[in-house]
């Protein structure tokens, strides 16, 4: 492609059982000026839809004429899950546990390998867009390995999310495979599965623009120099988390929301017995910020109701093998 061109490239993936072809569509914006290559991906988990809308809005507002470098946008990586409204592929594999994949492996392995070789390997930086699992909601946040490379920290801060999570790279994840081929990836989490969340979508669009500015892919208009803009909120950097779980089965109610700060041993909600006038208090085991929550009011004993994150320097970790956990690429189905 020549500089200043825009094209939609369909990468063949496979055929369905009825021989309907499945492709991996990639929007390519080749800037008029030289610069880095950035990829943005959505729906690696097919039921996580906010990323699809974030990329749609980005493509609607950007033109190759006003960017430096190349932008590769993949709104739907897992087309199978997207069509079926499922997190997984038809073989029940999680695509974000299947990297680097193989051209001759399972369906998940083949799709992972195609995306890695044709998109990720061509890029220096990537932004992978996620949401919480179904029936959960996540505060807009960035997850990345801050200690690996200084550029990752700079890009994470430029994204401008309320929370930046210093999280290790999980084996089989896109982040781990991307680093092995020389690409730094930020994982954005925001909103919930199978739902559009306007707050999370807007934060994602603004965050991508911030990263592109920091990477030199966009330029501010002369009257909007960076030094003249009001300073944004400094993100909270966290490196530990724990799940706050229901002590009993029943009906969950709380006045706390994602983004709220809580104190150690503060009551964050109650699990009520629907047949008796009994409430079980649920307390925060640690000072921190709520970065995720269940959206279901009916819970069983042990169900996760809040995801609480904090920086270790805020205090010692709670006791217990499962009390403190590293922050990974995205939430597990628990």
Backbone bond lengths (Angstrom), bond angles and torsions (degrees), N, CA, C in turn:
res aa  C-N    CA-C-N  psi(-1)  N-CA   C-N-CA  omega(-1)  CA-C   N-CA-C  phi
1 X - - - 1.459 - - 1.517 110.70 -
2 X 1.308 115.65 143.57 1.450 120.96 177.76 1.525 109.56 -83.08
3 X 1.346 117.54 153.40 1.462 120.25 176.54 1.531 110.93 -55.71
4 X 1.341 116.46 139.20 1.450 121.72 179.73 1.509 114.79 88.27
5 X 1.346 117.23 5.10 1.465 120.37 -179.15 1.526 111.28 -99.02
6 X 1.318 114.41 159.06 1.465 122.76 177.86 1.525 107.89 -134.01
7 X 1.342 115.84 136.94 1.456 118.23 -176.68 1.525 110.22 -151.85
8 X 1.340 116.51 149.03 1.455 122.50 172.24 1.519 107.74 -103.29
9 X 1.332 115.85 119.08 1.459 122.33 -178.23 1.524 108.91 -108.88
10 X 1.325 117.06 126.62 1.470 122.01 177.40 1.519 109.16 -101.21
11 X 1.335 115.99 113.93 1.461 121.28 177.96 1.527 108.32 -93.07
12 X 1.342 118.94 120.80 1.470 120.35 -178.98 1.527 111.28 -63.98
13 X 1.326 115.81 134.35 1.470 120.87 178.26 1.513 110.24 -109.07
14 X 1.335 117.69 -61.02 1.464 121.56 -178.58 1.520 108.45 -167.58
15 X 1.307 115.54 -171.08 1.455 122.27 171.31 1.520 108.95 -121.42
16 X 1.331 115.47 144.43 1.454 119.54 175.00 1.524 109.45 -70.84
17 X 1.300 116.35 175.42 1.467 120.37 -178.22 1.523 112.44 -62.19
18 X 1.345 117.18 -24.57 1.464 120.46 176.55 1.520 112.14 -95.12
19 X 1.343 116.17 14.50 1.473 124.79 176.67 1.523 113.39 73.02
20 X 1.310 118.05 15.57 1.461 120.28 172.32 1.533 108.45 -72.30
21 X 1.327 117.84 125.83 1.469 119.25 -177.61 1.525 111.68 -71.53
22 X 1.323 116.21 143.24 1.455 123.52 174.96 1.523 107.85 -117.89
23 X 1.327 116.71 130.26 1.460 120.94 -178.82 1.522 109.95 -125.06
24 X 1.317 115.08 167.14 1.462 122.91 174.24 1.533 106.85 -110.91
25 X 1.352 118.35 96.20 1.467 120.52 -178.17 1.538 110.71 -74.29
26 X 1.321 115.95 132.37 1.465 122.37 179.27 1.522 108.50 -125.94
27 X 1.328 116.67 119.66 1.463 121.02 173.03 1.522 108.35 -82.86
28 X 1.321 116.32 121.81 1.466 121.80 -178.64 1.522 109.01 -111.02
29 X 1.339 116.32 118.58 1.462 122.00 173.38 1.518 107.33 -112.68
30 X 1.338 115.18 105.26 1.464 120.57 -178.32 1.528 107.80 -95.79
31 X 1.327 115.65 105.13 1.447 121.12 -173.59 1.513 115.16 -60.16
32 X 1.308 114.48 154.59 1.467 119.83 179.06 1.518 111.45 -70.85
33 X 1.334 117.22 -19.74 1.462 121.63 -179.21 1.521 110.06 -117.94
34 X 1.337 117.93 151.36 1.463 120.88 -178.88 1.525 111.90 -67.76
35 X 1.321 115.96 154.10 1.462 122.16 179.06 1.512 109.99 173.45
36 X 1.334 116.55 -168.32 1.457 120.44 -177.29 1.528 110.43 -79.02
37 X 1.321 115.41 170.63 1.463 121.50 172.43 1.526 108.58 -107.10
38 X 1.326 115.99 127.48 1.464 123.58 -179.67 1.512 108.71 -120.74
39 X 1.351 116.50 132.65 1.461 118.73 172.02 1.515 109.69 -108.78
40 X 1.330 116.28 148.49 1.460 123.82 174.28 1.518 106.88 -128.49
41 X 1.322 117.01 126.39 1.462 120.82 -176.25 1.512 110.92 -125.03
42 X 1.330 115.27 144.50 1.460 122.05 176.80 1.509 110.78 -130.97
43 X 1.318 116.63 161.26 1.466 123.75 175.24 1.526 113.07 54.19
44 X 1.338 117.13 40.58 1.460 119.30 165.76 1.527 108.15 -60.72
45 X 1.324 115.28 -37.70 1.461 121.22 164.89 1.519 106.47 -98.24
46 X 1.317 116.97 123.09 1.460 121.18 -167.69 1.510 115.70 -64.50
47 X 1.346 118.00 -18.77 1.465 119.82 -179.31 1.523 112.72 -96.94
48 X 1.329 117.79 7.47 1.465 121.65 -179.19 1.530 108.19 -102.29
49 X 1.330 115.65 99.77 1.465 121.54 -163.40 1.521 115.38 -97.84
50 X 1.321 118.76 -18.75 1.471 119.39 -176.49 1.526 111.81 -57.09
51 X 1.328 116.91 -38.00 1.460 120.43 -178.88 1.518 112.94 -61.84
52 X 1.334 116.41 -32.75 1.465 120.30 178.63 1.529 109.85 -63.16
53 X 1.317 116.55 -43.37 1.469 120.69 179.98 1.522 111.10 -72.96
54 X 1.328 117.78 -36.71 1.472 120.39 177.32 1.521 109.87 -58.68
55 X 1.327 116.49 -47.21 1.468 120.07 -178.71 1.527 110.80 -67.32
56 X 1.326 117.48 -37.54 1.475 119.80 177.98 1.520 110.58 -58.99
57 X 1.327 117.17 -43.95 1.464 120.43 -179.00 1.524 111.30 -69.08
58 X 1.310 116.84 -36.19 1.471 120.09 177.95 1.519 110.23 -64.50
59 X 1.325 116.86 -45.35 1.461 120.60 -179.30 1.524 111.27 -65.27
60 X 1.317 117.10 -29.74 1.461 121.17 -179.18 1.523 111.71 -72.17
61 X 1.334 116.44 -26.15 1.467 119.89 -173.62 1.526 114.09 -102.93
62 X 1.326 117.56 -17.65 1.467 119.74 -175.95 1.530 111.67 -101.36
63 X 1.308 114.46 150.10 1.464 121.63 176.02 1.531 107.93 -132.65
64 X 1.333 118.24 143.78 1.468 119.77 177.41 1.526 113.11 -55.22
65 X 1.330 116.18 -25.24 1.466 119.46 -177.75 1.522 112.55 -68.08
66 X 1.343 117.41 -23.75 1.463 118.15 -175.76 1.526 113.72 -114.69
67 X 1.325 116.99 19.14 1.460 118.77 174.95 1.528 110.09 -121.28
68 X 1.330 114.71 152.80 1.465 122.51 173.37 1.524 107.61 -101.88
69 X 1.315 117.34 130.54 1.460 120.67 -179.41 1.519 111.96 89.81
70 X 1.326 115.67 -155.87 1.467 121.59 -174.65 1.520 109.97 -128.78
71 X 1.326 115.52 136.38 1.456 122.34 178.04 1.520 108.51 -114.05
72 X 1.342 116.54 124.54 1.461 122.78 176.93 1.525 107.90 -111.41
73 X 1.323 117.90 116.39 1.459 121.98 -176.92 1.528 109.99 -115.48
74 X 1.322 115.85 125.42 1.470 121.93 178.37 1.527 107.13 -122.26
75 X 1.325 118.81 93.32 1.465 120.50 -175.66 1.522 113.65 -63.55
76 X 1.336 116.92 -36.42 1.460 121.10 -177.78 1.528 108.57 -131.82
77 X 1.322 116.34 103.67 1.466 120.12 177.21 1.525 109.74 -80.71
78 X 1.327 116.75 -48.17 1.469 121.84 -178.73 1.522 109.65 -94.76
79 X 1.318 116.86 81.23 1.460 121.01 -177.92 1.522 111.76 -64.00
80 X 1.311 117.31 -32.80 1.467 121.05 -179.15 1.534 110.30 -64.03
81 X 1.322 116.83 -49.34 1.457 120.27 178.52 1.519 112.09 -66.72
82 X 1.330 116.63 -35.87 1.466 121.59 179.66 1.525 110.42 -61.40
83 X 1.319 117.16 -45.63 1.465 121.27 -179.92 1.527 110.11 -67.24
84 X 1.329 116.45 -40.20 1.455 120.95 -177.66 1.514 114.43 -87.70
85 X 1.355 117.75 2.72 1.474 122.85 -178.61 1.524 110.91 55.96
86 X 1.340 115.24 40.32 1.458 121.35 -175.93 1.525 110.48 -125.51
87 X 1.321 115.87 148.16 1.459 121.56 175.29 1.535 110.58 -64.51
88 X 1.322 116.71 -31.78 1.457 121.70 -166.82 1.526 112.81 -102.40
89 X 1.336 113.75 176.71 1.456 122.01 172.62 1.524 108.93 -91.04
90 X 1.341 118.36 169.55 1.472 119.66 179.98 1.524 113.78 -58.55
91 X 1.326 118.71 -25.27 1.464 120.56 178.33 1.530 112.34 -85.56
92 X 1.357 116.36 10.78 1.466 124.31 177.72 1.523 113.08 67.99
93 X 1.321 117.19 17.50 1.451 120.24 177.28 1.524 110.43 -93.84
94 X 1.317 114.93 149.76 1.458 122.88 176.33 1.533 107.13 -89.34
95 X 1.326 116.82 118.75 1.457 120.11 -176.85 1.516 111.82 -59.96
96 X 1.341 117.33 -33.68 1.459 120.22 -178.97 1.529 112.90 -82.70
97 X 1.320 116.91 14.43 1.460 122.97 168.00 1.523 110.65 -122.73
98 X 1.336 116.42 12.26 1.467 121.13 -171.02 1.518 114.01 -114.95
99 X 1.338 117.99 2.89 1.458 120.98 -179.92 1.529 110.43 -82.48
100 X 1.329 119.34 149.94 1.471 128.52 3.21 1.519 114.88 -78.59
101 X 1.319 117.27 -5.02 1.450 119.32 177.39 1.511 113.25 76.85
102 X 1.318 115.03 -170.30 1.460 121.96 -178.45 1.520 109.09 -156.08
103 X 1.335 117.52 140.99 1.472 119.03 178.59 1.517 113.41 -69.03
104 X 1.347 117.26 -12.84 1.462 120.65 -178.19 1.528 112.36 -121.54
105 X 1.331 117.23 16.99 1.456 120.69 -176.75 1.514 113.16 -94.85
106 X 1.324 115.50 -151.27 1.458 121.69 178.31 1.528 109.82 -66.93
107 X 1.323 116.20 173.22 1.467 120.23 178.12 1.529 110.35 -58.21
108 X 1.338 116.88 -44.38 1.463 120.37 178.47 1.525 110.93 -62.27
109 X 1.321 117.51 -43.10 1.458 121.70 -179.62 1.527 111.19 -63.56
110 X 1.307 117.34 -39.72 1.468 120.90 -179.51 1.531 111.23 -68.09
111 X 1.341 116.64 -43.40 1.461 119.35 179.25 1.525 110.53 -65.97
112 X 1.331 117.17 -42.21 1.462 121.02 178.45 1.519 110.61 -60.88
113 X 1.311 117.56 -43.50 1.469 121.38 -178.67 1.523 111.45 -67.17
114 X 1.329 116.97 -40.28 1.464 120.64 178.61 1.525 110.54 -62.41
115 X 1.327 116.72 -47.35 1.466 120.63 -179.45 1.529 110.70 -64.30
116 X 1.322 116.95 -41.02 1.457 120.73 -179.39 1.532 111.45 -65.07
117 X 1.320 116.97 -46.69 1.462 121.01 -174.58 1.533 112.65 -74.44
118 X 1.325 116.73 -38.83 1.460 120.04 -172.30 1.531 113.94 -92.30
119 X 1.326 117.47 -21.77 1.468 120.41 -177.28 1.517 111.60 -118.29
120 X 1.327 116.37 -59.47 1.470 120.51 -173.21 1.526 111.62 -64.60
121 X 1.317 117.24 -44.73 1.462 120.65 -176.04 1.528 112.45 -65.77
122 X 1.316 117.53 -20.46 1.459 121.44 178.33 1.532 112.21 -85.40
123 X 1.337 116.98 -3.86 1.462 121.87 -171.30 1.522 111.31 -112.86
124 X 1.330 115.42 152.88 1.467 121.14 172.29 1.517 111.74 -94.27
125 X 1.338 116.42 -29.32 1.461 122.36 -177.61 1.521 108.14 -137.56
126 X 1.353 115.83 147.59 1.454 120.32 176.27 1.514 111.51 -139.73
127 X 1.328 116.22 153.78 1.466 123.01 173.15 1.518 107.12 -127.36
128 X 1.332 116.76 114.81 1.454 122.77 -178.08 1.522 108.01 -103.47
129 X 1.325 117.08 119.21 1.463 123.26 -170.79 1.520 111.06 -96.78
130 X 1.334 116.34 125.28 1.460 122.32 -178.37 1.522 110.59 -132.88
131 X 1.341 115.39 169.89 1.461 123.03 168.21 1.524 106.77 -130.16
132 X 1.339 115.76 178.07 1.457 119.23 170.40 1.528 108.87 -69.80
133 X 1.337 115.27 169.38 1.453 120.20 176.11 1.535 109.72 -68.98
134 X 1.316 116.33 170.30 1.457 121.36 178.05 1.532 109.60 -59.02
135 X 1.329 115.92 138.32 1.469 124.65 -178.24 1.522 112.69 71.06
136 X 1.334 116.11 17.80 1.457 121.15 171.28 1.517 107.99 -132.27
137 X 1.331 116.36 158.70 1.459 120.64 175.29 1.520 108.29 -134.46
138 X 1.329 116.40 139.48 1.458 122.27 179.08 1.521 111.46 -113.31
139 X 1.319 115.30 140.28 1.462 121.11 168.92 1.522 108.32 -65.08
140 X 1.348 119.96 138.32 1.466 119.72 174.82 1.523 111.11 -52.28
141 X 1.318 116.55 124.78 1.461 122.19 -172.60 1.517 110.24 -155.44
142 X 1.317 115.76 155.94 1.456 122.46 174.63 1.513 108.49 -110.72
143 X 1.329 116.16 135.99 1.458 121.69 174.79 1.519 108.61 -119.93
144 X 1.323 115.38 128.55 1.457 120.88 -177.97 1.528 108.52 -163.15
145 X 1.329 115.19 167.40 1.464 121.40 177.57 1.527 107.89 -94.57
146 X 1.309 116.79 95.16 1.466 121.09 -173.86 1.518 113.02 -68.19
147 X 1.325 117.44 -27.34 1.460 120.14 -174.33 1.519 112.78 -85.07
148 X 1.329 117.35 -9.13 1.462 119.89 -176.18 1.532 112.05 -74.81
149 X 1.361 116.07 -50.84 1.461 119.91 -176.75 1.524 108.62 -142.90
150 X 1.322 115.89 141.58 1.466 120.01 -177.98 1.526 111.24 -65.37
151 X 1.332 117.51 -32.21 1.466 120.33 -179.16 1.523 111.24 -62.07
152 X 1.334 116.94 -33.75 1.461 120.37 -179.75 1.523 110.13 -63.02
153 X 1.320 117.36 -43.31 1.460 120.85 178.70 1.530 110.63 -61.31
154 X 1.314 117.43 -45.00 1.458 121.07 -178.65 1.533 111.06 -62.14
155 X 1.323 116.46 -42.98 1.464 119.87 -179.54 1.525 111.36 -69.86
156 X 1.334 116.47 -38.56 1.463 120.55 178.48 1.521 110.86 -62.31
157 X 1.317 117.09 -43.64 1.464 120.17 178.87 1.528 110.79 -66.78
158 X 1.338 116.54 -35.21 1.465 120.59 -179.78 1.526 111.53 -68.24
159 X 1.331 117.55 -26.58 1.464 120.30 179.28 1.524 110.85 -60.35
160 X 1.343 116.13 -37.75 1.456 119.56 173.10 1.517 115.87 85.25
161 X 1.338 118.18 15.75 1.460 119.64 175.95 1.523 109.97 -68.71
162 X 1.326 115.79 158.12 1.463 119.72 -177.94 1.525 112.18 -64.35
163 X 1.339 116.43 -32.36 1.459 121.43 -177.44 1.528 109.39 -130.44
164 X 1.337 115.89 136.78 1.463 122.79 171.18 1.522 106.94 -116.58
165 X 1.317 116.66 123.44 1.450 122.14 -176.16 1.522 109.87 -105.25
166 X 1.320 115.40 119.50 1.463 121.34 176.05 1.524 106.76 -79.35
167 X 1.315 116.58 98.38 1.466 120.53 -170.90 1.519 111.34 -123.02
168 X 1.330 117.46 138.04 1.462 121.08 178.74 1.517 111.37 -68.11
169 X 1.318 115.54 157.90 1.465 121.11 -179.57 1.519 109.30 -87.18
170 X 1.306 115.74 127.69 1.455 121.87 -177.04 1.530 109.97 -84.92
171 X 1.316 116.87 140.84 1.461 121.51 177.64 1.523 110.20 -59.78
172 X 1.326 116.41 133.94 1.457 121.67 -179.52 1.504 114.74 87.31
173 X 1.349 116.82 -3.71 1.460 119.85 -177.21 1.520 111.26 -84.25
174 X 1.324 114.54 160.56 1.461 120.57 175.89 1.521 110.57 -60.79
175 X 1.335 117.27 -40.69 1.473 119.98 -178.38 1.519 111.60 -59.67
176 X 1.344 116.61 -45.71 1.465 119.83 -178.99 1.526 110.69 -63.88
177 X 1.329 117.18 -46.38 1.462 120.33 -178.82 1.521 111.40 -65.31
178 X 1.346 116.81 -36.98 1.460 120.00 179.61 1.519 111.31 -64.82
179 X 1.326 116.74 -42.78 1.475 119.13 179.12 1.522 110.68 -61.10
180 X 1.324 116.84 -36.43 1.466 120.42 -179.70 1.521 112.40 -65.51
181 X 1.341 117.48 -23.94 1.471 119.89 178.25 1.532 111.16 -104.83
182 X 1.340 117.13 12.53 1.461 121.28 172.24 1.516 115.88 88.60
183 X 1.338 117.59 22.60 1.462 120.86 -179.57 1.526 109.36 -117.91
184 X 1.325 116.83 128.82 1.463 122.31 177.86 1.526 109.44 -89.78
185 X 1.326 117.25 126.24 1.465 121.50 -174.90 1.517 111.05 -119.95
186 X 1.330 115.54 133.10 1.454 123.25 169.23 1.521 107.64 -100.40
187 X 1.336 117.09 133.53 1.461 121.28 173.69 1.525 107.91 -100.99
188 X 1.331 115.92 122.31 1.462 121.28 176.46 1.514 109.08 -100.63
189 X 1.333 116.66 128.19 1.455 123.41 175.54 1.525 108.34 -116.98
190 X 1.331 116.98 132.67 1.454 119.37 177.53 1.512 111.94 -171.57
191 X 1.348 116.71 129.86 1.454 120.59 178.15 1.518 111.69 88.78
192 X 1.332 116.14 -159.61 1.458 121.71 -176.02 1.520 111.03 -133.23
193 X 1.342 115.57 162.91 1.450 121.23 -179.00 1.519 113.13 -67.21
194 X 1.333 115.86 146.75 1.471 123.88 176.81 1.523 113.70 60.05
195 X 1.329 117.19 22.92 1.465 121.29 178.80 1.525 109.33 -141.38
196 X 1.333 116.19 145.72 1.456 121.19 167.55 1.518 108.02 -88.27
197 X 1.309 116.93 132.18 1.457 123.50 178.19 1.524 106.67 -122.30
198 X 1.339 116.80 106.38 1.463 120.31 -173.27 1.517 112.03 -60.89
199 X 1.328 117.58 -37.67 1.463 120.18 179.17 1.517 110.88 -62.84
200 X 1.331 117.04 -45.64 1.459 120.91 179.78 1.525 111.77 -69.42
201 X 1.322 117.39 -35.23 1.469 120.50 179.05 1.525 110.41 -66.22
202 X 1.322 116.73 -47.18 1.463 120.18 179.33 1.528 111.25 -62.24
203 X 1.341 116.72 -41.54 1.466 119.72 177.82 1.524 110.79 -62.69
204 X 1.332 116.88 -35.63 1.457 120.46 178.27 1.521 112.94 -68.28
205 X 1.328 116.23 -43.84 1.474 120.21 178.40 1.531 110.52 -62.25
206 X 1.337 116.27 -47.00 1.463 120.21 179.14 1.532 110.95 -63.17
207 X 1.334 116.05 -37.61 1.456 120.05 -179.32 1.518 112.45 -66.14
208 X 1.313 116.96 -42.45 1.468 120.20 177.69 1.528 110.17 -61.26
209 X 1.331 116.33 -42.50 1.470 119.71 177.73 1.525 110.79 -60.98
210 X 1.341 116.83 -40.22 1.458 120.15 178.45 1.514 112.51 -62.85
211 X 1.325 116.49 -41.10 1.471 120.25 177.89 1.522 110.78 -66.01
212 X 1.319 117.22 -41.14 1.462 120.09 -179.98 1.528 111.02 -65.65
213 X 1.328 117.12 -36.61 1.463 120.31 174.90 1.524 111.13 -63.51
214 X 1.343 116.00 -46.39 1.464 120.61 -178.97 1.528 111.25 -63.69
215 X 1.335 116.78 -34.91 1.469 121.48 -178.77 1.518 112.84 -83.00
216 X 1.337 117.52 -1.42 1.458 120.60 179.19 1.509 114.50 79.85
217 X 1.336 117.49 15.52 1.455 120.42 -179.81 1.521 112.32 -85.29
218 X 1.330 116.99 -21.31 1.448 122.51 176.98 1.518 109.46 -126.15
219 X 1.327 116.23 154.71 1.454 121.57 175.71 1.520 109.00 -121.93
220 X 1.330 116.21 139.43 1.461 120.43 175.67 1.519 110.19 -74.93
221 X 1.326 117.48 146.96 1.465 119.61 174.11 1.528 110.21 -58.20
222 X 1.326 118.76 155.11 1.471 121.52 -177.30 1.530 113.91 -53.05
223 X 1.348 118.53 -33.47 1.457 120.54 -177.24 1.526 112.56 -85.45
224 X 1.323 116.49 -0.37 1.471 119.38 -176.54 1.524 110.94 -122.54
225 X 1.307 116.37 43.12 1.452 120.44 178.96 1.530 109.91 -57.56
226 X 1.324 115.45 145.78 1.449 121.04 -177.00 1.515 112.50 -53.74
227 X 1.326 117.71 -39.13 1.457 121.10 -177.20 1.526 111.94 -68.02
228 X 1.343 117.15 -22.59 1.462 120.49 -178.24 1.524 112.61 -87.26
229 X 1.325 117.76 -12.91 1.452 120.13 -177.72 1.515 110.76 -80.63
230 X 1.328 117.92 146.01 1.462 119.34 177.61 1.512 110.42 -63.58
231 X 1.331 118.31 141.27 1.455 120.20 -178.62 1.526 111.47 -63.25
232 X 1.330 116.19 137.11 1.447 120.33 179.01 1.521 111.71 -83.41
233 X 1.315 114.84 176.28 1.444 119.95 179.91 1.519 109.95 -69.27
234 X 1.321 117.64 134.15 1.452 121.34 177.21 1.521 108.64 -75.87
235 X 1.335 118.31 122.93 1.468 119.48 -177.79 1.525 111.54 -63.20
236 X 1.313 115.16 149.23 1.455 122.22 171.40 1.519 107.77 -81.65
237 X 1.317 118.12 127.90 1.460 121.99 178.79 1.523 108.56 -101.24
238 X 1.314 116.74 120.74 1.464 122.71 -178.98 1.520 109.64 -121.34
239 X 1.334 115.42 150.43 1.463 119.17 178.51 1.533 113.01 -135.38
240 X 1.315 117.45 8.37 1.467 121.05 176.20 1.521 108.92 -143.00
241 X 1.320 115.36 159.46 1.463 119.28 178.39 1.521 109.81 -156.04
242 X 1.308 115.72 166.44 1.455 121.29 171.60 1.514 108.87 -150.86
243 X 1.322 115.35 154.43 1.453 121.22 174.38 1.518 108.82 -91.52
244 X 1.313 116.82 129.40 1.456 122.44 172.69 1.527 106.22 -91.24
245 X 1.342 116.74 122.08 1.461 120.49 -169.27 1.527 112.14 -115.81
246 X 1.312 114.63 154.99 1.457 120.93 179.95 1.530 109.88 -70.64
247 X 1.345 118.07 126.62 1.462 120.06 179.46 1.523 113.15 -76.50
248 X 1.327 116.26 -17.81 1.465 122.23 -179.62 1.524 108.62 -144.48
249 X 1.313 115.77 163.45 1.454 119.71 171.04 1.519 110.38 -82.64
250 X 1.321 116.71 150.77 1.459 120.32 179.41 1.507 112.06 155.80
251 X 1.333 115.66 -147.29 1.459 122.32 -178.60 1.518 108.64 -107.95
252 X 1.323 115.84 122.56 1.466 122.86 -175.80 1.517 110.16 -91.62
253 X 1.335 115.59 132.07 1.464 119.51 174.71 1.525 108.53 -142.41
254 X 1.327 115.17 146.66 1.456 121.08 -178.34 1.522 109.36 -157.93
255 X 1.317 115.69 157.55 1.464 120.85 172.97 1.518 110.50 -104.18
256 X 1.319 117.54 0.11 1.459 122.10 179.64 1.521 110.71 -88.37
257 X 1.357 115.01 151.24 1.454 120.93 -179.32 1.512 109.55 -134.01
258 X 1.336 116.17 166.79 1.459 119.72 175.74 1.531 108.96 -59.35
259 X 1.326 115.59 140.40 1.455 121.43 -178.08 1.510 113.25 95.80
260 X 1.338 117.73 -13.82 1.460 120.59 179.09 1.528 110.59 -76.12
261 X 1.324 116.36 142.39 1.464 122.21 171.87 1.521 108.42 -90.36
262 X 1.313 116.63 140.40 1.466 121.02 -179.82 1.523 109.10 -129.89
263 X 1.323 115.96 156.02 1.457 122.64 178.32 1.522 109.96 -97.76
264 X 1.322 116.31 160.44 1.459 121.25 177.33 1.524 109.98 -60.56
265 X 1.318 116.36 132.52 1.463 124.93 178.94 1.534 113.83 68.17
266 X 1.323 116.81 11.80 1.460 119.43 175.23 1.526 109.55 -71.54
267 X 1.321 116.41 139.20 1.461 120.41 175.15 1.531 108.92 -72.21
268 X 1.340 115.76 120.93 1.463 119.99 -177.42 1.518 112.14 -109.13
269 X 1.322 117.52 -3.19 1.448 119.43 178.19 1.517 111.04 170.20
270 X 1.335 114.31 -177.68 1.459 120.43 -177.86 1.528 109.01 -139.38
271 X 1.320 115.37 146.34 1.458 121.15 169.99 1.524 106.70 -109.19
272 X 1.317 116.33 115.85 1.464 121.68 -174.76 1.519 110.52 -98.52
273 X 1.319 115.23 141.29 1.455 121.82 171.10 1.527 107.66 -78.85
274 X 1.336 118.92 120.08 1.472 119.40 -175.90 1.530 114.02 -70.25
275 X 1.347 117.82 -8.99 1.458 121.00 -176.86 1.522 112.89 -112.73
276 X 1.321 117.85 -9.93 1.453 121.24 179.88 1.521 109.13 -137.59
277 X 1.317 116.51 161.21 1.460 119.88 179.94 1.529 109.97 -87.44
278 X 1.324 114.80 64.51 1.462 121.33 -179.21 1.513 109.37 -127.74
279 X 1.333 116.83 131.84 1.461 123.10 176.27 1.516 109.06 -120.79
280 X 1.340 116.38 131.82 1.462 121.06 174.12 1.521 108.04 -99.76
281 X 1.322 117.23 121.55 1.457 121.00 178.93 1.530 110.88 -70.05
282 X 1.328 115.11 143.72 1.460 121.56 173.02 1.521 106.82 -117.93
283 X 1.322 116.18 121.55 1.460 121.40 -175.45 1.532 110.72 -114.04
284 X 1.327 115.17 147.23 1.463 120.51 175.12 1.527 108.72 -73.31
285 X 1.329 119.15 126.30 1.461 120.43 -178.89 1.522 112.89 -75.73
286 X 1.331 116.73 -9.90 1.459 120.52 -172.51 1.513 109.15 -156.66
287 X 1.305 116.24 151.18 1.462 120.56 170.84 1.523 109.04 -66.05
288 X 1.334 117.05 140.25 1.451 119.01 -179.94 1.517 112.42 173.85
289 X 1.343 115.49 -163.78 1.452 122.25 179.91 1.521 108.20 -123.84
290 X 1.337 116.38 138.78 1.456 120.98 -179.57 1.531 108.36 -79.32
291 X 1.340 115.92 116.44 1.474 120.50 -177.57 1.523 112.17 -108.01
292 X 1.330 117.40 -7.15 1.455 120.50 178.59 1.507 110.26 -159.51
293 X 1.327 116.19 155.54 1.467 119.80 -177.88 1.513 109.78 -155.40
294 X 1.331 115.71 154.62 1.451 120.31 171.63 1.530 109.38 -74.97
295 X 1.315 116.20 150.99 1.464 120.81 174.73 1.530 111.21 -107.81
296 X 1.336 116.76 3.70 1.459 121.41 179.92 1.525 110.30 -98.37
297 X 1.317 118.66 128.37 1.461 119.83 178.71 1.520 113.77 -79.99
298 X 1.329 118.46 -17.00 1.466 121.95 179.36 1.528 108.56 -97.34
299 X 1.342 115.89 122.46 1.470 119.82 -174.69 1.523 110.10 -130.51
300 X 1.319 115.18 155.18 1.452 122.89 171.22 1.521 109.14 -103.21
301 X 1.300 117.11 162.14 1.448 120.74 175.71 1.527 110.03 -56.08
302 X 1.337 116.73 129.54 1.462 121.55 179.29 1.510 115.35 90.88
303 X 1.342 118.05 -7.27 1.465 119.83 177.82 1.526 109.93 -66.31
304 X 1.337 116.01 142.51 1.459 120.85 177.11 1.523 109.50 -75.49
305 X 1.331 116.96 125.84 1.465 120.90 178.93 1.523 111.68 -107.72
306 X 1.328 117.71 -32.09 1.458 122.61 176.66 1.523 109.85 -138.00
307 X 1.331 115.52 148.23 1.459 121.86 170.30 1.525 106.60 -111.38
308 X 1.323 115.28 117.71 1.458 122.17 -173.43 1.521 109.71 -110.92
309 X 1.345 116.68 128.61 1.470 121.50 -179.55 1.514 110.41 -120.00
310 X 1.314 115.86 152.30 1.455 121.12 177.96 1.513 109.91 -159.27
311 X 1.325 116.45 164.76 1.457 122.28 172.35 1.521 108.34 -90.90
312 X 1.305 117.37 140.56 1.451 120.61 -175.59 1.523 112.11 -59.69
313 X 1.333 116.56 -30.07 1.467 118.29 -179.40 1.525 111.90 -69.64
314 X 1.351 117.40 -10.86 1.454 119.85 177.12 1.530 111.64 -73.06
315 X 1.321 117.53 -14.62 1.453 120.52 -179.41 1.507 110.38 157.70
316 X 1.309 116.67 169.86 1.454 120.78 -178.80 1.516 110.22 -69.88
317 X 1.327 116.01 156.16 1.452 120.68 179.91 1.529 110.71 -72.46
318 X 1.334 116.74 149.79 1.453 118.73 174.78 1.523 110.41 -63.39
319 X 1.301 117.03 156.72 1.445 120.90 178.88 1.517 110.66 -79.67
320 X 1.333 114.13 158.95 1.459 118.68 177.78 1.512 110.96 110.64
321 X 1.334 115.50 145.73 1.461 120.06 -174.34 1.522 111.81 -63.95
322 X 1.338 118.27 -34.54 1.458 121.43 -176.41 1.523 112.64 -103.64
323 X 1.349 116.44 6.10 1.465 118.08 -175.83 1.507 112.17 -68.86
324 X 1.317 117.82 -43.45 1.466 121.78 -179.68 1.515 109.12 -118.85
325 X 1.306 116.20 132.02 1.453 121.18 -175.66 1.515 109.46 -133.08
326 X 1.349 117.81 147.77 1.458 119.15 173.96 1.517 110.02 -68.29
327 X 1.318 116.66 150.67 1.464 121.45 179.49 1.514 109.05 -89.12
328 X 1.322 116.90 121.60 1.449 122.03 -173.78 1.533 110.92 -102.49
329 X 1.329 115.57 -166.85 1.460 120.96 -174.78 1.516 112.75 -63.30
330 X 1.327 116.64 -40.12 1.457 120.17 177.45 1.506 107.90 -159.67
331 X 1.308 116.23 170.50 1.453 120.19 -174.94 1.518 111.48 -69.70
332 X 1.314 114.71 144.22 1.445 120.71 173.49 1.533 109.50 -77.24
333 X 1.323 116.59 158.83 1.456 120.77 170.37 1.530 106.09 -84.02
334 X 1.313 116.45 106.57 1.468 120.74 -173.23 1.535 109.98 -115.25
